Each structure stands twice: as structure tokens, then as C-alpha cells.
Amino acid sequence: MSETILVRGARQLLTLRGPSAPRRGAALRDLGLIQEGSLLIRDGLVAAAGTTRRIENLAAARAATEIDATGRVVMPGFVDSHTHLIFGPPRLDDYERRLAGQDYHQIAAAGGGILVSVKAVRGTSSRTLLRQTRLSLHRLIRHGATTVEAKSGYGLDEPAELKTLRVLAALDGCPIDVVSTYLGAHVVPPEFAGRPEEYIGWVCSYMLPLIRRRRLARFVDIYIERGAFGLDDARRYLETARSLGFGLKVHAEQFSHSGGTRLAMELGAVSVDHLEQAGAEDITLVAQSSTIATLLPGSVFHLGLDRYPPARALIDHGAAVALATDFNPGTSPTCSMPMVLALACNQMRMTPAEAVSASTINGAYAAGVADRAGSLEPGKQADLLLLDVSDYREIPYYFGVNPVAVTMKKGRILYRQGEVTCPEDL
């Protein structure tokens, strides 16, 4: 039976309507904002968006189930286009080592880092991983995510990587969309220690074709960095993945300037992620390409570093920029896209409008879902948020605060903010 819903009376309705392309330059600041707006939803899809007066007068609105958005901002759900959802327990020992002054590479050399999570994921059952990951997914939903991209990469052998990707497949659509990425080239696993070329050879000849045959991932990713993989191994891995039909993603220029950005541009990557150490040439290359620069300020904040990605320069040169949490146990254990927007504005000098576009429509392009998510336009999924603010600029202004009052996926309420009960109300 069809269902029609009227989301009525928003103080600001951010539709993000616009051209069918990632937003750049001035377009990144155009939110398709409608003052005193309403939204009509039919069978989980956006049917119409406009001023409240116009939408209320539609015949279909008269018998619709009404959701009151009076005084609130209504906007598309966040598309978190870079997460590492499955990792086992948090790395609290690493956290204390960092607080004591050790850096990322020192922690890894002392036996911490990614390989701790590899051991944990290998030793954890699929059922337990599913339960743990569902809890993380629920946290993301409470903070407004309606679509997430999620990477493997904490298994690094056949059983654990397949287990991870199957868990992600089981979570896709339950209740939000999960886009899977095979990060087989995260670091060199212990059984291939000192032999990265041999490991990449095995991944290219065996794992990539296997994952493609079983349709377990849409994208592949690689970490190009000191202590992980160099350009030659990365080229072999990415060219093999591209020949098999995977979309390409690249971790580049996080702690050092690796040249990964240039390789990503050459091979037509969908996104290049991090870019903290990107230089002027990298910025120009990204701006002249169709590749999206996915920026992850949460990792800089958590590591206590002071060099954030050059968002302002990228935007001013015409690059398409997205924002994501980089949710992971080592460098960015946050599920809060609102906090990411605060960091983007306060530390990377993005405007609030640019940050909203980067975390919705451009995130949708980075995750390959822009045909159905990232904006509130007729025919797209009714993935949306009701925010407990009256102006979208309040999202980054109130840092560390969750403004999400309601999260909806395909017109269905997944989360509703609870109320505080005071003693005098009892």
C-alpha cells in the first residue's frame, strides 16, 4: 500500500538541487535553500519540494501523514563516503601511547597500530563483528548518516577479508545503504612482512578476481604511505582493479608526500582521500580532474596534528570536495558528521554552505550513489534529517553538539531524538 508523507513547515529546507555533477566553486555554496519549505514523500521517494504554501496545495498533500518541521532545518541525510566500520574493539592502548607523545609510526613500530585490529578481526566471529558494526552504524544514524561507504582492510587474508565484506553486505539496507570497498592494500600483513611486492601479486592474481566474481565490493582502495605501499605496488594494484571493473579510491598524502595524488589522477580514481600533505601541484591536478577530494579532518584532530587538508585552496582552484568521518579505531574514532563540519569550517576555513554540500551531494558522488542520494529532488530517496536548529549555519557553530532531531531513510523514521525530563515535569 502506498504511503504519502508531508514534512511540513521547515524554517529552512535545503534541497541541494542542482546540476547532475559534483559541486565546485560557487556551486558548492548553493544549497537550493527554500525558506518556509515543505517536502512531499511518496513510497519512500521525494515527490515534491517547495514552499509550504505550494506543497500544501497539492492534492496528494491533503491526505498525507504529516511530520511537523516547524522552526527546524530539513536537509538531505549525510553521505559519509569514507569509513572503516569493521575493526573489533577500540585501540585504547594506542590512544594512551599517543597521549604520552608517541606518533602514528612509533606506535606501529612498537606493536600497535593497524595490525592490532588485523589480529582482532581475524579472531572474531562474523556474528560478533555484525553485532559490533551494527552498534557503530546506529551511532552514525543518530548523527545523521543515511548512506556510508565502508572499507575492509583489517583482515588482510582471504578468510578475514571475505568475512568482513560479507558482514558489510549483510548490513547494506539494514537500515541504511552501505557501499563496500575492498581495502586489501591497507598495510602488508604479518605473513608477508618485508615482501610487499609478493603480497600485492597475490592480491592482484587471486583476491581481486575473487571479490569481483562474488560482487562483494564496488570500489577498491590502497594506502600509499611510508610503512604501507609505494607507487609501483599501488600502480599494479590499481591497474588490475580497474581492468576488473572496480571503481578506484586512494589514500594519499596523509603523513608524507607520496605522489599518490598524481597516480590517482592518472588512473581516473573516483576519489583521492586525506591530502593533508598535498602541495600546489596536487591541488591543481585534482582541480583539473573529475576526481573528488575527500577530506578527513577528524583524523588530524584526533592525532593532535596541526596540518589540515588544504580545503580552501582546493575549492578556490575549482576542485570537487567531499567531507567524511574516516571512522576508524586508530586515527578518527568518531561517528559525528556534525563535528566533521565544525572542523571543516573552523580549521579548514570552509563556509557552512560548502561543508553541507561536501557532506551530502559531493559525498554521494564520492560513494557512487548520487543518482539516488545526497539531495532532496523528485525521484530520489527520501533520505533526510530534521535538525534542532533554525539556521543551517548552526550545525558547525555548535561544535561537539548533535543537532539531529530525526533521521529518515526512504521516508521511514530511523531515529528520533529523546526529550530531557526535568524533576519539575514529573
BATOR-519554 format. One record per residue (C-alpha): x, y, z; residue in one letter; residue number from 1. Coordinates in steps of 0.2 Angstrom, whole numbers. Layout:
N
X, Y, Z, A, NUM
...
//
This chain:
426
0, 0, 0, M, 1
7, 17, -5, S, 2
11, 30, 9, E, 3
12, 48, 7, T, 4
21, 59, 20, I, 5
21, 78, 21, L, 6
36, 85, 30, V, 7
29, 102, 34, R, 8
34, 120, 39, G, 9
53, 119, 39, A, 10
61, 136, 43, R, 11
75, 131, 30, Q, 12
73, 117, 18, L, 13
90, 113, 10, L, 14
86, 103, -6, T, 15
104, 103, -14, L, 16
95, 103, -31, R, 17
107, 107, -45, G, 18
116, 100, -60, P, 19
120, 82, -61, S, 20
138, 84, -57, A, 21
149, 86, -41, P, 22
148, 104, -35, R, 23
163, 115, -37, R, 24
167, 133, -34, G, 25
152, 144, -31, A, 26
140, 130, -34, A, 27
147, 122, -18, L, 28
138, 136, -9, R, 29
122, 134, -17, D, 30
111, 124, -6, L, 31
95, 125, -15, G, 32
88, 134, 1, L, 33
69, 136, 2, I, 34
63, 147, 16, Q, 35
47, 141, 25, E, 36
48, 125, 15, G, 37
40, 108, 14, S, 38
43, 91, 7, L, 39
31, 78, 0, L, 40
36, 60, 0, I, 41
28, 45, -9, R, 42
33, 27, -7, D, 43
50, 32, 1, G, 44
54, 44, -13, L, 45
54, 63, -14, V, 46
38, 68, -24, A, 47
39, 87, -22, A, 48
49, 100, -13, A, 49
45, 119, -12, G, 50
37, 132, -1, T, 51
25, 126, 12, T, 52
11, 136, 3, R, 53
14, 127, -13, R, 54
16, 110, -7, I, 55
1, 111, 5, E, 56
-10, 115, -10, N, 57
-5, 99, -19, L, 58
-19, 86, -20, A, 59
-8, 72, -13, A, 60
-3, 83, 2, A, 61
-21, 83, 9, R, 62
-22, 65, 15, A, 63
-4, 64, 19, A, 64
4, 59, 35, T, 65
11, 75, 42, E, 66
28, 77, 51, I, 67
29, 94, 59, D, 68
46, 103, 55, A, 69
41, 120, 61, T, 70
56, 131, 65, G, 71
69, 117, 60, R, 72
81, 114, 46, V, 73
77, 100, 35, V, 74
91, 94, 24, M, 75
97, 78, 15, P, 76
105, 64, 26, G, 77
124, 64, 27, F, 78
133, 53, 15, V, 79
149, 48, 24, D, 80
160, 42, 10, S, 81
175, 36, 20, H, 82
173, 24, 35, T, 83
182, 9, 41, H, 84
167, 1, 50, L, 85
173, -16, 55, I, 86
188, -16, 66, F, 87
184, -26, 83, G, 88
187, -17, 99, P, 89
194, 1, 101, P, 90
213, 3, 101, R, 91
214, 11, 119, L, 92
232, 6, 121, D, 93
237, 16, 106, D, 94
227, 30, 112, Y, 95
237, 31, 128, E, 96
253, 29, 119, R, 97
248, 44, 108, R, 98
244, 55, 123, L, 99
261, 50, 130, A, 100
269, 58, 115, G, 101
271, 43, 103, Q, 102
267, 47, 85, D, 103
257, 35, 72, Y, 104
273, 27, 66, H, 105
281, 25, 83, Q, 106
265, 16, 89, I, 107
265, 4, 74, A, 108
284, 0, 77, A, 109
280, -4, 95, A, 110
267, -17, 90, G, 111
252, -6, 90, G, 112
243, 1, 75, G, 113
233, -7, 61, I, 114
240, -25, 64, L, 115
232, -25, 82, V, 116
215, -23, 73, S, 117
220, -36, 60, V, 118
223, -49, 74, K, 119
206, -44, 82, A, 120
196, -46, 66, V, 121
204, -62, 61, R, 122
200, -69, 78, G, 123
182, -63, 79, T, 124
167, -72, 73, S, 125
156, -65, 59, S, 126
141, -64, 72, R, 127
151, -54, 84, T, 128
158, -42, 70, L, 129
140, -40, 64, L, 130
134, -35, 81, R, 131
148, -23, 84, Q, 132
147, -15, 67, T, 133
128, -13, 69, R, 134
131, -3, 85, L, 135
143, 9, 76, S, 136
130, 10, 62, L, 137
117, 15, 74, H, 138
129, 29, 81, R, 139
131, 35, 63, L, 140
112, 36, 61, I, 141
110, 46, 77, R, 142
122, 58, 70, H, 143
113, 60, 53, G, 144
121, 47, 41, A, 145
109, 39, 29, T, 146
122, 32, 17, T, 147
140, 26, 22, V, 148
155, 19, 12, E, 149
164, 6, 22, A, 150
181, -2, 19, K, 151
188, -19, 23, S, 152
207, -19, 26, G, 153
208, -26, 44, Y, 154
208, -44, 39, G, 155
221, -44, 25, L, 156
220, -63, 22, D, 157
207, -72, 12, E, 158
195, -78, 27, P, 159
195, -62, 36, A, 160
193, -50, 21, E, 161
179, -61, 14, L, 162
171, -62, 32, K, 163
172, -43, 33, T, 164
164, -40, 16, L, 165
150, -52, 19, R, 166
146, -43, 35, V, 167
145, -26, 26, L, 168
134, -34, 13, A, 169
123, -41, 27, A, 170
121, -23, 34, L, 171
118, -15, 17, D, 172
100, -8, 18, G, 173
98, -13, 36, C, 174
93, 0, 39, P, 175
104, 12, 28, I, 176
114, 10, 12, D, 177
132, 3, 15, V, 178
143, 4, 0, V, 179
158, -8, 1, S, 180
176, -5, -3, T, 181
190, -18, -3, Y, 182
205, -11, 5, L, 183
216, -26, 3, G, 184
231, -15, 2, A, 185
230, -6, 19, H, 186
246, -12, 25, V, 187
257, -28, 22, V, 188
250, -42, 33, P, 189
262, -51, 45, P, 190
264, -67, 35, E, 191
271, -56, 21, F, 192
282, -45, 32, A, 193
296, -37, 21, G, 194
288, -44, 5, R, 195
275, -31, -1, P, 196
278, -35, -19, E, 197
274, -53, -16, E, 198
258, -48, -6, Y, 199
252, -37, -20, I, 200
255, -50, -33, G, 201
244, -62, -23, W, 202
230, -49, -21, V, 203
230, -45, -39, C, 204
231, -63, -45, S, 205
219, -70, -33, Y, 206
209, -59, -21, M, 207
204, -45, -33, L, 208
196, -58, -46, P, 209
188, -67, -32, L, 210
180, -52, -24, I, 211
174, -46, -42, R, 212
166, -63, -46, R, 213
157, -63, -29, R, 214
152, -45, -31, R, 215
157, -41, -13, L, 216
164, -23, -17, A, 217
161, -9, -28, R, 218
177, 0, -25, F, 219
195, -4, -21, V, 220
207, 7, -11, D, 221
225, 7, -6, I, 222
235, 16, 7, Y, 223
250, 24, -1, I, 224
262, 29, 13, E, 225
278, 26, 22, R, 226
275, 9, 31, G, 227
262, 4, 19, A, 228
263, 4, 0, F, 229
274, 13, -13, G, 230
269, 20, -30, L, 231
275, 4, -40, D, 232
264, -8, -30, D, 233
250, 4, -30, A, 234
250, 6, -49, R, 235
250, -13, -51, R, 236
236, -15, -39, Y, 237
225, -1, -45, L, 238
228, -5, -64, E, 239
222, -23, -60, T, 240
207, -17, -51, A, 241
202, -5, -65, R, 242
204, -19, -78, S, 243
192, -29, -67, L, 244
179, -15, -67, G, 245
181, -9, -49, F, 246
180, 10, -45, G, 247
196, 16, -38, L, 248
199, 26, -22, K, 249
216, 31, -15, V, 250
223, 36, 2, H, 251
236, 49, -2, A, 252
247, 62, 6, E, 253
242, 59, 24, Q, 254
258, 59, 34, F, 255
270, 62, 19, S, 256
270, 67, 1, H, 257
270, 51, -8, S, 258
265, 56, -26, G, 259
249, 46, -24, G, 260
238, 60, -29, T, 261
246, 61, -46, R, 262
244, 42, -48, L, 263
226, 43, -43, A, 264
223, 57, -56, M, 265
232, 47, -70, E, 266
221, 31, -67, L, 267
205, 41, -65, G, 268
201, 37, -47, A, 269
184, 41, -41, V, 270
191, 49, -25, S, 271
208, 54, -18, V, 272
207, 54, 1, D, 273
216, 63, 15, H, 274
228, 76, 6, L, 275
235, 84, 22, E, 276
252, 85, 14, Q, 277
246, 89, -3, A, 278
256, 103, -12, G, 279
252, 116, -25, A, 280
254, 103, -40, E, 281
242, 91, -32, D, 282
229, 104, -29, I, 283
230, 109, -47, T, 284
229, 91, -53, L, 285
213, 87, -43, V, 286
205, 104, -48, A, 287
208, 99, -67, Q, 288
201, 82, -64, S, 289
184, 73, -61, S, 290
191, 65, -45, T, 291
184, 70, -29, I, 292
195, 76, -15, A, 293
188, 68, 1, T, 294
194, 77, 16, L, 295
195, 69, 33, L, 296
198, 82, 47, P, 297
193, 71, 61, G, 298
209, 61, 59, S, 299
220, 77, 61, V, 300
210, 82, 76, F, 301
212, 65, 85, H, 302
230, 63, 81, L, 303
233, 81, 88, G, 304
241, 87, 72, L, 305
241, 104, 65, D, 306
241, 102, 47, R, 307
224, 100, 40, Y, 308
220, 96, 21, P, 309
220, 112, 11, P, 310
202, 114, 8, A, 311
201, 132, 5, R, 312
215, 131, -9, A, 313
206, 116, -17, L, 314
189, 124, -18, I, 315
196, 141, -24, D, 316
205, 131, -38, H, 317
189, 123, -43, G, 318
191, 105, -35, A, 319
176, 95, -30, A, 320
177, 92, -11, V, 321
169, 80, 0, A, 322
169, 78, 19, L, 323
169, 61, 28, A, 324
172, 55, 46, T, 325
186, 42, 42, D, 326
178, 32, 57, F, 327
191, 20, 62, N, 328
199, 14, 78, P, 329
217, 22, 76, G, 330
215, 39, 69, T, 331
197, 45, 69, S, 332
185, 36, 81, P, 333
170, 47, 78, T, 334
153, 44, 71, C, 335
148, 63, 71, S, 336
147, 71, 54, M, 337
141, 87, 63, P, 338
158, 88, 72, M, 339
167, 85, 55, V, 340
158, 100, 48, L, 341
163, 110, 63, A, 342
182, 105, 60, L, 343
180, 109, 41, A, 344
174, 127, 45, C, 345
185, 131, 60, N, 346
201, 123, 54, Q, 347
200, 122, 35, M, 348
190, 138, 33, R, 349
176, 131, 23, M, 350
160, 140, 24, T, 351
145, 132, 32, P, 352
136, 130, 15, A, 353
152, 122, 7, E, 354
153, 110, 21, A, 355
135, 105, 19, V, 356
137, 102, 1, S, 357
153, 92, 4, A, 358
145, 81, 16, S, 359
129, 77, 6, T, 360
129, 79, -13, I, 361
148, 78, -16, N, 362
149, 63, -3, G, 363
136, 55, -14, A, 364
146, 57, -29, Y, 365
162, 50, -20, A, 366
152, 35, -14, A, 367
144, 32, -31, G, 368
126, 35, -26, V, 369
122, 52, -32, A, 370
108, 45, -43, D, 371
98, 42, -28, R, 372
105, 51, -13, A, 373
113, 67, -7, G, 374
99, 79, -12, S, 375
81, 81, -10, L, 376
74, 81, -28, E, 377
59, 72, -36, P, 378
63, 54, -39, G, 379
77, 52, -26, K, 380
76, 43, -10, Q, 381
68, 52, 4, A, 382
84, 52, 15, D, 383
83, 67, 26, L, 384
86, 75, 43, L, 385
76, 86, 54, L, 386
88, 97, 64, L, 387
85, 105, 80, D, 388
92, 122, 74, V, 389
83, 136, 64, S, 390
98, 140, 53, D, 391
110, 128, 44, Y, 392
125, 138, 50, R, 393
122, 132, 67, E, 394
127, 115, 63, I, 395
146, 119, 63, P, 396
144, 133, 75, Y, 397
139, 122, 90, Y, 398
154, 110, 89, F, 399
153, 94, 98, G, 400
134, 95, 98, V, 401
122, 83, 89, N, 402
108, 94, 81, P, 403
99, 79, 73, V, 404
81, 78, 79, A, 405
75, 65, 66, V, 406
84, 54, 54, T, 407
74, 47, 40, M, 408
78, 34, 27, K, 409
67, 31, 12, K, 410
54, 41, 21, G, 411
55, 30, 36, R, 412
60, 37, 53, I, 413
75, 28, 60, L, 414
80, 39, 74, Y, 415
70, 52, 84, R, 416
79, 62, 97, Q, 417
73, 59, 115, G, 418
67, 73, 127, E, 419
75, 78, 143, V, 420
63, 76, 158, T, 421
66, 88, 172, C, 422
61, 84, 190, P, 423
48, 98, 190, E, 424
40, 90, 175, D, 425
37, 74, 184, L, 426
//
